[in-house]
Amino acid sequence: MKINKYFGLALASVLMLSACQEVEDALQGGVVTAEQKSEVALDNPEKISSDMNALKDILIQFATISDSYHDDFGYPAACLKYDNAGQDMVSENVGYNWFSYQLIFNDRIKTSSDALFFWKLHHQHIKAANDILKMLVTDEAPEGEIANYIGQAYAARAFDYLQLVQTYQFTYIGHEDEYALPIITETMSDEEAMNNPLQTVSDVYTQIMNDLNTAIPLLENNPITCDKATLTAGAAYGLRARANLLMGNWEAAANDAASALEVSGATPYTIAEVSVPSFNEASANSWIWGNIITANNDVVMTGIINWPSHLCSMTGNGYTTGIGISDCHKRINSNLWAKIPATDVRKGWWIDENMASPLLVNAFGAGIAAQLPPVCSMAPYTNVKFGNQGDILDAENSEDWPIMRAEEMLLIQAEALGRVNLADGKAALEDFVKTYRDPAYTCQAGDLNAFIDEIWFQRRVELWGEGFSLFDVLRLKKGIDRTNSNFSANVTYNLPAESPIFIYSIPEKEREANKGIDVNLLREDPVSPTPIM
């Protein structure tokens, strides 16, 4: 298969020069100081559009750590890594599958490319946020666009630390005092950032909540016209709902999830809308926040180093369909699929044992639906949830990626309500599922533990493939059980809750560069488990 070579370093230099050009033009020559740039930005907010766009662009960039890695395509790649590290996304441990390292748990050590990828992706995003804050925050109360831009930066930084703290340490409850990460803010000098000690899980969450508490009023009181890739008050409320759920602040989590829905105006996909392959357009009313990916983005220009290449089972140009075997398709755990009722539209998000799905019939007609699975080398339980835009087997791979949807907020709200009052939680869950996924649904949970397991089941199905699988295992303190399923023997494990192998190690490059990290506070690299053959 031909791969378009992409010279990431050269393009990054061009983009950096372009990002500064507007401000340099405004200053009419000379060396641009941070103070001068700040003055121009405060007087003319539109002059820092490139700086603000960095909050979007970094999350969809190619080659965060290397242009030779075909699993290095920004936040969507991170989501696939997290889901392959759990028990719900099935693929094969073969050479063509760039996500096999997560399957066998050998990417959790300090020298692994994944440990470095997560770290660098989010720290580049943090730097972009800090640069904006350093430029715009003054002693005066911000207003208008400037206030909104500051709010976006605070919300972006909170998002990054929420992802990082769940990647490199166990969940908040029960681990509040464990060492997690260094924290970098806009007030730090470069020297301070390079001599920056580890902070506890509690410290990191304090930073997250402070950032979101600052961001929300700035965004809510100073809205701007924007696309779904821009952080808004709705997205910030959603991030705080996630954080509050992790911290066990149930009422606050429910309220924030409700606010995210109200402020954003987002509503779930209808049954009809998810009766065909979808989840690829940010314009969907379900999406609160997402990555907008167009034909001129670097991940698309690579040809096959993008999320549709690795996840969309009907792309005309990708690892899933382009090598003539089913090894790279992403499938659902057959045990999980078997639990989905036949009356639930989501059962059709994956083809069945007979290689059929009503989604394919609805989208393409019975004749093509029967031909697609063999033509695309699908195996039973292959996903057809994620569609490609354009014609069937379209090869462009310029599909958008969801970061936050209305459905997640409704599930947070239902769980949080149920932890306070079981009847309220069950009612909220039933309302969502019956209205939008399965008209025959009834929540049968008789106690809180059963209800939480039902919420987990709904999240595993609804959010499959979107990067929540591993974090939910950690938050709910579940094990990873791939036994008696369609996982191949060489990736079949049954691991207890909070196994050391579940979380990642701070990368070696950070340990070497940051002299403030006390290596005695860091754990030893975990040992990869032995599969149940």
Secondary structure, 3 states (H helix, E strand, C coil): CCCCCCCHHHHHHHHHHHHHHHHHHHHCCCCCCHHHHHHHHHHCHHHHHHHHHHHHHHHHCCCCCCCCCCCCCCHHHHHHHHHHCCCCEECCCCCCCCCHHHHCCCCCCCCCHHHHHHHHHHHHHHHHHHHHHHHHCCCCCCCHHHHHHHHHHHHHHHHHHHHHHHHHCCCCCCCCCCEEECCCCCCCCHHHHCCCCCEEHHHHHHHHHHHHHHHHHHHHHCCCCCCCCCCCHHHHHHHHHHHHHHHCCHHHHHHHHHHHHHHHCCCCCCCCCCCCCECCCCCCCCEEEEECCCCCCHHHHCCCCCHHHHHCCCCCCCHHHHCCCCCCCCEECHHHHHCCCCCCHHHHHECCCCCCCHHHHHHHCHHHHHHHHHHCCCCCCEECCECCCCCCCCCCCCCCEEEEEHHHHHHHHHHHHHHHCHHHHHHHHHHHHHHHCCCCCCCCCCCHHHHHHHHHHHHHHHCCCCCCHHHHHHHCCCCEECCCCCCCHHHCCEECCCCHHHCCCCCHHHHHHCCCCCHHHCCCCCCCCCCCC
